[in-house]
Amino acid sequence: MKNDMMNEKETASCSEMENLCSVAEKPTKKPKKLFAVIASIVILCVAFLIVWITVIIPENNYKTTYDAATELYSAGKYDEAIAAFEVLNKQKDCKDMLEKCYIGKYGEEKYPYILKIKNAKIGDYIEFGNYEQDDISANGHEPIEWIVLEKEDRAILVISRFILFPARYHDNYYDKDTAWGNCSLHYQLDYFSNSAFNKTERKMILRRTVAASENPLYSVPAGKDKDCKLFLLSVEEALKYFPSNQARICLDTPFTHRHFVTHDCPCNVWWLRTRGGGDPLTFSYSNEVCVLEDGSIDFKGHTFTSQRGIRPAMWLGFED
């Protein structure tokens, strides 16, 4: 009997111990659930913060800036509006408003040319102006192709892709000062400009000071600089923009070839504005540098009264 009571007590003690252990184990499960809940809340907060920073705030800033830019446009402050819409256009398409701003500032006639200049990249061919090239006068003049050589913020430097017409560098052989600043070729370039470009196009051609160019191989006076719209490349520019002989080879147009046939080759010689080698003892500087049919540069040059090919160069832009 006594043993039975002892067994019952031991059994009760064991049962109590098991209950205590189970009670002690239960609290350890609650922190795990609590940690999972807290982690979820943190993740949601971080996600919301990311959305706030990357979407909500930029969208509000975009709308505020867009409204401000629209007010600038409405007030006729086109420069400020263009600057604002240019920034906004990197986020969302604002081309319609940019077009309105440019038309408001420069006029509807100029806008297609402005768009062409803005979109041009170095090395591109663009069309600008019209001139007889296919030698079929009955079908009118053809669009002139130009190579983009350099680009600034609102301007591009271009040169004709082909030799457009032949001309003398200077008419009078006995003139001593026939350098770039005084040569009669400027009259030919002006005549070409009036023939090839309409009134709006001529307004897009910028007047720049074109520097006289020194000959790197011959000690001859370079002459004077000249403010002009159309010009010829210098030796330095020809080497910079066309670094190989192959790149400097230039074709005639059919019209030019008929009026300027020196051989059967479709390529031809074209003038640069750099003075060629002369005779310093007699102060006779009757040569001008030119690019030959094979693309090499003749630094001594050809007699300036010779007919050689003309590749006009110019800056196109929409300065204020």
Secondary structure as the mmCIF struct_conf table of DSSP 4:
data_model
#
loop_
_struct_conf.conf_type_id
_struct_conf.id
_struct_conf.beg_label_comp_id
_struct_conf.beg_label_asym_id
_struct_conf.beg_label_seq_id
_struct_conf.end_label_comp_id
_struct_conf.end_label_asym_id
_struct_conf.end_label_seq_id
HELX_RH_AL_P HELX_RH_AL_P1 LYS A 2 VAL A 51
HELX_RH_PI_P HELX_RH_PI_P1 TRP A 52 ILE A 56
HELX_RH_AL_P HELX_RH_AL_P2 ILE A 57 SER A 74
TURN_TY1_P TURN_TY1_P1 ALA A 75 GLY A 76
HELX_RH_AL_P HELX_RH_AL_P3 TYR A 78 LEU A 88
TURN_TY1_P TURN_TY1_P2 ASN A 89 GLN A 91
BEND BEND1 LYS A 92 LYS A 92
HELX_RH_AL_P HELX_RH_AL_P4 LYS A 95 TYR A 106
TURN_TY1_P TURN_TY1_P3 GLU A 108 LYS A 110
HELX_RH_AL_P HELX_RH_AL_P5 TYR A 111 ASN A 119
TURN_TY1_P TURN_TY1_P4 ILE A 122 GLY A 123
STRN STRN1 TYR A 125 TYR A 131
BEND BEND2 ASP A 134 ASP A 135
HELX_RH_3T_P HELX_RH_3T_P1 SER A 137 ASN A 139
STRN STRN2 GLU A 142 LYS A 151
BEND BEND3 ASP A 153 ARG A 154
STRN STRN3 ALA A 155 SER A 160
BEND BEND4 ARG A 161 PHE A 162
STRN STRN4 ILE A 163 ILE A 163
STRN STRN5 PHE A 165 ARG A 168
BEND BEND5 TYR A 169 TYR A 169
BEND BEND6 ASP A 171 ASP A 171
TURN_TY1_P TURN_TY1_P5 TYR A 173 TYR A 174
BEND BEND7 LYS A 176 LYS A 176
BEND BEND8 ALA A 179 ALA A 179
HELX_RH_3T_P HELX_RH_3T_P2 TRP A 180 ASN A 182
TURN_TY1_P TURN_TY1_P6 SER A 184 SER A 184
HELX_RH_AL_P HELX_RH_AL_P6 LEU A 185 ALA A 196
HELX_RH_AL_P HELX_RH_AL_P7 LYS A 199 MET A 204
STRN STRN6 ILE A 205 LEU A 206
HELX_LH_PP_P HELX_LH_PP_P1 ARG A 207 ARG A 207
STRN STRN7 ARG A 208 VAL A 210
HELX_LH_PP_P HELX_LH_PP_P2 ALA A 211 ALA A 212
BEND BEND9 PRO A 216 TYR A 218
STRN STRN8 LYS A 226 CYS A 228
BEND BEND10 LYS A 229 LYS A 229
STRN STRN9 LEU A 230 PHE A 231
HELX_RH_AL_P HELX_RH_AL_P8 VAL A 235 TYR A 241
BEND BEND11 PHE A 242 PHE A 242
BEND BEND12 SER A 244 SER A 244
HELX_RH_AL_P HELX_RH_AL_P9 ASN A 245 ARG A 248
STRN STRN10 LEU A 251 ASP A 252
HELX_LH_PP_P HELX_LH_PP_P3 THR A 253 THR A 253
HELX_RH_AL_P HELX_RH_AL_P10 PRO A 254 HIS A 259
BEND BEND13 PHE A 260 PHE A 260
BEND BEND14 THR A 262 ASP A 264
BEND BEND15 PRO A 266 PRO A 266
STRN STRN11 CYS A 267 CYS A 267
STRN STRN12 TRP A 270 ARG A 275
STRN STRN13 ASP A 279 ASP A 279
TURN_TY1_P TURN_TY1_P7 PRO A 280 PHE A 283
STRN STRN14 SER A 284 SER A 284
STRN STRN15 ASN A 287 VAL A 291
TURN_TY1_P TURN_TY1_P8 GLU A 293 ASP A 294
BEND BEND16 GLY A 295 GLY A 295
STRN STRN16 ILE A 297 THR A 303
TURN_TY1_P TURN_TY1_P9 PHE A 304 THR A 305
BEND BEND17 SER A 306 SER A 306
STRN STRN17 GLN A 307 ILE A 310
STRN STRN18 ALA A 313 GLY A 317
#
